[in-house]
Amino acid sequence: MSDKTPVDFWFDPLCPWAWMTSRWVLEVEKVRDIEVRWHVMSLAVLNEDKLDDLPAEYRDLLETKAWGPVRVVIAAQEEHGAEVLGDLYTALGTRIHNQGEGPGKEAVAAAVKEAGLPESLMEHWDGTPYEPQLRASHKEGIDKVGQEVGTPVIAVPGDDGEQIAFFGPVVTPAPKGEEAAKLWDGTLAVASVPGFYEIKRTRTKGPDFSNL
């Protein structure tokens, strides 16, 4: 058993902002006594009942590109254990976001191989018997923060034993070292206030992957 504080992190490999936040959390892991535990959630599941209300481009993304990657990830979890998700997510995110390959089948297959997992996982691309587990993992994460947000979701145990959970933070570029720790400490401080609801400011640029 680890003495480190567990940090549960729900991600969809499609989301560039979740990818940025995940790299930040790994930086925090170097300077704070935490241990990240990875879980899959799904933007396709989150939005499946409101596709008609979404912009056409985003709707097409969810319908044509969002399902395959999360099916492969949940299959990896169910067949090889949750401990493989960290390396698989790193391989996926690097290819999809940093290298600009996108969430296509070829990029995901290459990431699976890079993570040392069997090619047979790609058989789940178009459909998987693990969809109930995917939906359950998604529900576990999103129920902690509400249906109005997306990915990532982070949850940590609070001082009183109750779990502190929040969406985000959305940050670009991902801070490193003590800057990463400073953001972590501040995020926990804000999220631990019982009456806290939301903090947000205008975003003027997309994610910056240059320092990852």
Secondary structure, 3 states (H helix, E strand, C coil): CCCCEEEEEEECCCCHHHHHHHHHHHHHHHHCCEEEEEEECCHHHHHCCCHHHCCHHHHHHHHHHCHHHHHHHHHHHHHHCHHHHHHHHHHHHHHHHHCCCCCCHHHHHHHHHHCCCCHHHHHHCCCCCCHHHHHHHHHHHHCCCCCCCCCCEEEEECCCCCEEEEECCCCCCCCCHHHHHHHHHHHHHHHCCCCCCCCCCCCCCCCCCCCC
